[in-house]
Amino acid sequence: MFKDEFDKYNWDEVQASIYAKTAADVERAIYKSRRDIEDFKALISPAAAPYLEQMAQLSHRITQKRFGKTIQLYAPLYLSNECQNICNYCGFSFDNKLKRRTLSSIEIMQEVEYLKSEGFEHVLLVTGEANKTVGVDYLQKAIQLIRPHFANISIEVQPLDQEEYKMLADEGLYAVLVYQETYHKENYKLYHLKGKKSNFDYRLDTPDRLGNAGVHKIGLGVLIGLEDWRTDNFFTALHVNYLERNFWQTKYSISFPRLRPATGLIEPKVVISDKELVQLICAWRIFNEEIELSISTRENEVFRNHIIQLGATTMSAGSKTNPGGYAVEPESLEQFEIDDSRSVAEVKQMIEGKGYKAVWKDWEQFVILR
């Protein structure tokens, strides 16, 4: 279990070692042919800031070599905002007084019809964490309902048991996104005040259960704004390294969600600048040439326009973060405010204007599912 490796590290010691990296460490990491976790520390350290141009150029070359000039598009489909957790950074938190909504089968198909009309073949199903309302039975029915209409189905929901993941994978589930939010175990409880999500260890063990269940792709990440982003990303990289060793047939992705405004939300404890986020994304690409890097509509259009050439491989477009937001109930409460409100067509046009191709379908996975 990753927890055994995680417990060998101390947050404060790791943080100090990152901030102690030197220019020589950064240059060594840039010019090596293969990088290790110490090189990743150097690439995310303050010492790497003057080397951002070299990192960006290297990240660009690596990404084109591995992924070509393509950006894969997906859409989140929010099925429910019901949640039993109290998390002070999320609009769906149980203590927020808002109208709760869970889509019916008919409403799900209305949303599906809209997304299909926009051209999407990749869909990410999102719910709050409410086991009785949107538990594994609800998710199973939702996947069964939409599987004939999409080439690729992912979920971002409450952590499940291994057997439950196996059942959903058998129904056609391809990927699961599960964010630790922060790897700072002592401070984790400050943000997760009530509910199953307050169990740090159970959430930490989720990727192990996913790997054992045979899920094809696992998405990791932290919520940037809760704790020191450099230290949190070190632990994310440590987690990916562990998973790649133990579940080598599985694909992996990393997301970079920044804390965004929402009802009842705390202010970010740590702010990452656009320049620092570019550094982080380039560091990930240089460190791991195979991993998918995803940029959501949390980021503004200017940032998303430029990050395409610097390491990103996957983007959402035309996103709604409220249940029924596309066709059923556009005015229901959002989980967070998006920052790139362009239409799908506008995002596609932007991608193509940069000489890239917007990819709607993963053909290999399409064959597997059909």
C-alpha positions, 0 to 999 in steps of 0.5 A: 500500500502507498501508505507504507511509503507515505509514512516514511516521509515528513512534510516539513522535512520534504518542504525544507529539502525542496526550498533548499534546491540550488541552480546546479540541481535545476540544471542537472535535472534539465539536462539529464535523460531520465529524472528521479524524484529529487530532480522533480524537487529541483524543477518545482523549487524556487531555484527553477524560476529563472529556468522557466524558458528552458523548462517550457521548451523542453516540456514542449518537445517532450509533449510533441514527441509523445502525444503529437500536436493533439488536445483531447477534449472532454466534458464534465457531467454533474449528476448530483450536488447532494453531499454528506461531507462538510468541506470548507472549500466546496460549494456542495458542502453539507452545511451550505443551504442550497437546493439539492438536485440529483438527476433522474434517468430522463434528465441524464439523457437530456444532458447526454443529448446536449453533450452529444450535439456538441461532439463530445465522446469523453464524459466525466460523471461528477457527484457529491459524496452521498452514499445513499443518494448517489452510491454505487447503484446509482452510478452503475445505472448511470453508466449503463444508461450512457455507455452506448452514447460515449466512447469513454466514461470517467467518474469523479465521485466518492471513493469506493471499495475495490469490489465496487470499482471492479463492478463499474469497470465491468460496466464500461467505466474507463477512468477514475479521478480521485484527488487527495486535496492535500497530502498534509495529513495533520492539516487535512482535518482542517478542511474536511470537518465531517463525513467519510471524506474526513478519513485521510487514510481511506482516501489515500488508499483509493488508488491502490483499490483502483489498481487492484480493481483493474481500472484503466486510468487513474487521475490524481491531483491536489487542490492548489490553495490549501497547502504549499503547492510544491510539497503537495506535488512532491507527494503526488509525484511520489504517489504516481511513482509508486502506482507506476511500479505496482500497476504498470499497465494502468494509465495516469493523469494529473490535474491542477485545480486551483481553489475557485470562488464558490458559496461558503468557500474559504480563502486560499491559504496559498496562492500560486501565480500563473508563472508558477503554475506553468513551472509546475506543469512543465516540471511534471512533463519533464519528470514523467513523459507518459503522464496525461496533464489535464487543464480544466475551465477553472483556468482563464482563456488566456492561460489555457490558450498558452498552456496548450504548447507547454505540456497539456494534453487534455482539456474540458470545454464548455463546462457546467459545474452544476447538476443539469447545467447544460439542458435541465436546470442551468441556474442550479448551484455550481460547485465552483465558478468556471473561468473560461466560459467560451463555447465548445466551438470557440475552444476547438477553433482556438486549438486548431488555430495553434496548429493542434488537433482537437481529439474527441475520441480515443479509438483504442478505448472505443474498440475495447468498449464496443 
